Amino acid sequence: MNRSRIKKLVICAILADIAVVGSMFSFPILGSRCAPIQHMVNIICAVFLGPAYGVAAAFLASLIRNLFGLGSLMAFPGSMIGALCCGLMYWKTEKLLPTLIAEVLGTGILGGLCAYPVAVLFLNTDAAAVAFYAYIIPFLISTAVGALIAGLVLSGLKRSGALEHMKYLLDK
């Protein structure tokens, strides 16, 4: 295993840990609990590590949160689909704005839609009691705030030149 891959695995694990710890911090917005750190981590993974590591970090964070009782099964579809979407977008375009949008749409829309069957199949939730929009709105709010935070952090790193230097050190 080469040094670059080991560095990426370590960064992936650290970011998954940040997402787990960050899941304990949430605040109410429009009747929803907003927990934006996972979405910020998804975007940072997309920029520094790529889609595969981003999905792995999202899976690890969701698994650990569920094992410690900090999350629900809804963490899996939202975070993993968002990580894949924004990871693929950054891999193809290397542009921040489309990556942020891909995270919001991937988690908010696709993740929210995929949370519905998870709730019905695994959480014994009555299909009539859970509407499709019951997950889309909260997911959209949370991911939009996380994307905003990631956008501010990564834009600052890019303006200072630190982003490219950090990416260079990671690939070295």
C-alpha positions, 0 to 999 in steps of 0.5 A: 500500500503506498503512502498516498493511499494510507494518507487518504484512509487516515483522512477518511477515518478522521472525517468520519469521526468528525461527522460522528462527533458533529452529529451531536450538534444540531439546532432547530430550523423550520420545525426540523433538526438541522445537523449539517456536519455530515454534509460538510464532511461529504463535500470535504471528502469529495474535494480531497479524497474522491467519491469512493472515500466519501461514500466510505466515510459516510457509511462509517459515520452512519454505522458508528452513529447507529451503533452508539445510538446517535442516529437512525437508519435514515443516516445511511441513504441520505449521507451516502447518496449525497457523498456519491453525488458530490464526489462524482460531481467534483471528480468530473468538474473540479468546481466547488459550486456544482459540487455543493449543489450535487450534495444538496440535491443528492442528499436532499432529494435522492436521499430523502426519497430513499429514506422513505422505503427504509422507514417503511421496510425497516422501521415498521412505519406505516406507509400512509403515515410517512409521506415522501416529503417527510424526509425531503424537507428536513434533509434539504435544510440540513444539507443546505446549511452543511453545504454553505459551511463547506463552501465557505471553508473551501473557498477560503482555502482556495483563495489562500492557495492552501487548498491546492497545497493540501491536495498536493501533500495528500497525493504525495 
